[in-house]
Amino acid sequence: MAFLPVQSLLGTALTGTFQTIRSYTGRIRQIVITSDCNAAIELSFDGGVTSHVRLPSSTSIVLDGVNIQEAIKVKHGGSAPTSGHVAVTGDLMD
């Protein structure tokens, strides 16, 4: 089984424009997203074209069978966080 190493960004670095948190193309069996930011965040799995997931502050989510096109990208969900970070890891398809 292959894993995506944990990649993270500081919440204070997030802007209203999608930024790459992980460059990867392909299907991920399971992806774990953890945010301890003090503001909502949004994630995109198609390189920033579509907002696929919105997480409230201090939330984690596990998604199964995610198809990543180009990169996993993140932005703040309205107001910029002043603390925390966002982390992404996952289990790759064999």
JOFENBEL-V474002 format. One record per backbone hydrogen bond with DSSP energy under -0.5 kcal/mol. NH is the residue of the N-H (numbers start at 1). CO is the residue of the C=O. Records with the same first field share a line. If there is no record, write none. Layout:
BEGIN
NH = CO / CO
END
This chain:
BEGIN
4 = 90
5 = 3
7 = 88
9 = 86
11 = 84
13 = 10
14 = 11
15 = 17
19 = 74
21 = 72
22 = 72
24 = 22 / 70
26 = 68
28 = 66
29 = 91
30 = 91
31 = 63
32 = 89
33 = 31 / 61
34 = 87
35 = 59
36 = 85
38 = 83
41 = 55
42 = 75
43 = 53
44 = 73
47 = 71
52 = 43 / 50
53 = 43
55 = 41
58 = 37
59 = 35
61 = 33
63 = 31
65 = 29
66 = 28
68 = 26 / 66
69 = 45 / 67
70 = 68
71 = 69
72 = 22
73 = 44 / 71
74 = 19
75 = 42
76 = 15
77 = 40
86 = 9
87 = 34
88 = 7
89 = 32
90 = 4
91 = 30
92 = 2 / 90
93 = 27
END
